[in-house]
Amino acid sequence: MAKKRPTVLLGLIGPTLDAGMKEERWSRWRPTIAACQHPDLLISRFELLHQPAYTALAKTLQRDLGTVSPETAVNLRPFTLGDAWDLEEVYATLHDFARAYPFDTEREDYLVHITTGTHVAQICLFLLTESRHLPARLLQTSPPSRQGSGPRPRDRHEQTAGTWRAIDLDLSRYDRVASRFDAEARERTGLLKAGIETRNAAFNALIERVERVAGASRAPVLLTGPTGAGKTQLAGRIYALKRARRQVEGALVEVNCATLRGDGAMSTLFGHVKGAFTGALSDRDGLLRKADKGVAFLDEIGELGLDEQAMLLRALEEKTFRPMGSDREVKSDFQLLAGTNRDLAQRVREGSFRDDLLARIELWTFKLPGLRERPEDVEPNLDFELEQATRTLGMRVTMNREARQRFVAFATAPEAVWSGNFRDFNAAVTRMATLSTGGRIDVATVDDELARLRARWQLAAPREAASDTARAAPDEALLREALGEEGAAALDRFDRAQLADVIRVCRATPTLSAAGRALFAVSRAGRTSVNDADRLRKYLARHGLSWELLHPTA
């Protein structure tokens, strides 16, 4: 039979409960003494922490412990504490003790007495035990249920010890507690998925990560993904989760940045005062001010102008900004959710998005997959859309088995484009539900919708291909003119796009220095020595080009 390991108790003196120097002290319950009076709790060593002001009391307790539990070695450990109610100071002091103490968990078991000390000290001991800085269980002691009743004990050795309980903060050992945590986690992720039992493993893992971040961080969150992937809906559900957890008090304010232009963009986001610009007939609070203590969702953030980006960055970092036309700053403590279907890193390279703003908002970036990347989730989303249609139309909407099989087979086939992703999916189910007879979607209704989708996608494909060709044609012409057929053909795809843009800027700019300033507008801000003209000249030289060649009038 294995030998039981010795138990070490760590505790603080309770200046009120443990007090007493005279003989009468034995008639009272003292938690530090009582902890060593239980026959079923054998303490081999007691590390008794105390402030220098209570040294006399500590020595009395040490002697008394020797009387009630001679087998317990008592070590007095003085520590200095200025304010016992200062959470930061108490935690730091106990944290220093925990880091310095020579724990030997392979040879000893440890208990932390949670009954004595101020409430602040008890909280700090709990936190340090939970974080395993103190590798121990908590010991909670209580006085006898009828303290003071009945005849007085004949001597101090008959003192009633009360009760004790050890608490292990390893929640994995508590099945009912752990199951509650699991149920709450499922409830939270269910909220983020709108209650849809999605089956795609990658998407479920992403949502679980979003849930953890949303609960633990107030840093900006960037949602990326194709149009219609559900960024706006997810942003709304993140806000609902934060609201349910009482992490935000204010409103959710949403704006699509693609709709903002000129003075209207500044005014919409940051507000204005009367007379700030033509048509500003009264003061206006911007959306970011309305989001104070709440959440601002800026969809298509990549469409913001550079001036608006600069003000947004300051609002994020300093929680202040200046409305248009105002000489006074306003405050707004909002959390930012941003959405985009653009490659913001590419837009930084193009000079249309600030590198410092991207660095600020991409700490937590979540890419939502399109519908074609989640074929397993077509059926759960179909059930969800049918339930939505039922509520909208006021009648039960269903599909017969053959109709359902035909639609699911089409929706999950490789040739299904779903260019609008879940937005297209929702529209398709809504049309079928509306056209159904008595709320029953049949095969004929499904076939009509599939024909419509095929025709739409076939029409869209040539337009998209023509658009891609049109975008590429000017670049190809510039490169062939500057480098010749062979030189242009020898370029990698990455270099083609970059070099074509540089050539275009050089052609449209009167001087080499001006062209350099335009091309290096972002990176030059972080340099102590700036020579944009030299940087541009060297870049052109790497491709066998020069400013004079591209700009003969220079």
C-alpha positions, 0 to 999 in steps of 0.5 A: 500500500502506497504511503500517504503523502504529507499535507502542507497548509498555507494560510493567512492569519485572521486578525479578528477571528484568530485574535486572543492572548488570554485563556478565554481564547480557547472558548472561541472558534479560531479558524487557524487553530481549528484547521489542525484539530480535525482527526481526519485532516492531518497537517504535516506543515503549516505555512502561516503568513502574517504582516509584521504588525501581527507578529505577537499574535502569530507566535501565540498561534504557533504555540497553540498549534503546537498544543492541539497538533504537536505533529504539525510544524508551523513556519511563520512567514512575515510579509509586508502589505501597505493596504490589505484592501488594495486588490492589485497590491494584495495579488502582487504580494501573494503572487510573489510568495507563490513564485518563490515558494519551493513547491514539491508536488510530487512529494507533498499535497497542498491546501490553501486556507480560504477562510481567513484574511480579508475578502480581497485576500481570499479572492486573490488566493482563489485566483492564484489557486485557479491559475495553478500558481498555487498548486493546491486545493482550497480548504474551507473551514466553518465554526461549530453549528451551535457555537456558544451553546451547551456547557463550556468545555472543561479544557482547551483540548475539548474545543470543537473544531467545526467542519472542513471541506477541500475544494479542487478547482480542477473542474474536469473532476466535477462532471455536473459543473463541466456539463454546465460549461459545455451546455453554455458553450453549445448555447453560445456557438448555437447563437452565433450559428443562428441555431443551425446545426452546421456539419462542416468541421472547419466552419464549426471550428471557426465559430467556436474560435469566434465565440472564445474571442468574442467573450474574452477580447474587446479588440477589433474583429475583422470578418472576411469572405465573399459577398453573401457569406454571412458577415453581416449576420455574424456581426449581429450575432456577435453583438447579441452574444456580447449583450447577453454576457453584459460585455456591452451596454450600447447599441449595435451601429451598422454601416456599409462603407461602400455607400459613403462618399466625400463629406458624407462619409466623414459626416456619417461616421464622425458627425458634423456641426452646423455649417461644416459644409454646404447643406449642414443645416444642423449638428449631427452625431456620427455613427461612431458616437452612437456606438459609444459603449456598444459595437460599430460594424463597418462593412466593406471597410476597404472602401473607406477613403484614406482620410476617413481611415486616418480618423478611424485609426485615431478613434480606435486608439484614443477613443476620441475624434473631432466631428467635421467643423468642430474644434472640440473632441468627442469621446466614444468607447466602442468595439469595432467589427469590420467586414470586407470581401477585399484583399486588404493587404493588396489594397495596402500595396496599392496605396488605397488602405493604410498599413497601420489601420490594417495592423490595428484591425486584423489582430482577430481575423476570421474568413467565412467560407462561401456556400460552395466550400460547405456542401455538408451545410446545404441541408441544415441551411435548407431547413433553416430557410424553410422555417424562416419562410414559414414565419414570413409567409404565415403558413407551414412550408415544406418540401416533398422527398423527391423535390428535396433530393433534387434541390440538394443534389443540385445545390451541392454539385460542383457546377453550382456557382452560388455567386451570391452564396447564402444570399442567393440560397435564401432568395432561391428558397424564398421564391420556391416557398412563395410559389408553392401550393399550400406551402408544399414545394414540389418537383415542378417548383424546384425544377423551375427554380433550378432552371432560373439559377442556371440561366442566371449563372450562365449570363453572369459568367461571360460578363465576369470573364469579359470584366476580367479581360477588360481589367487585364488589357490596359496592363498588358498594353502598358507592359508591352509598350514599355518592355516589348513583347518578350520582356512583358512575357517574361514577367511573373503574374505578381510583377505584372500587376505591380509594374503596370501600376508603377508605369501608370503612376509615372505616366500620370505624374510630372516629376520623379519625386512626385511619382515616388511620393505617390507610390511610397505614401504609406511606407515613407511615414515610417522612415527617418530618411526619405528619398522616394525618387531614388527608391523609384529609380532603383525599382525601375532599373531592376526591370531595365526601365528608367524615368526618362524612358517612361516619361520622355518629356522629363 
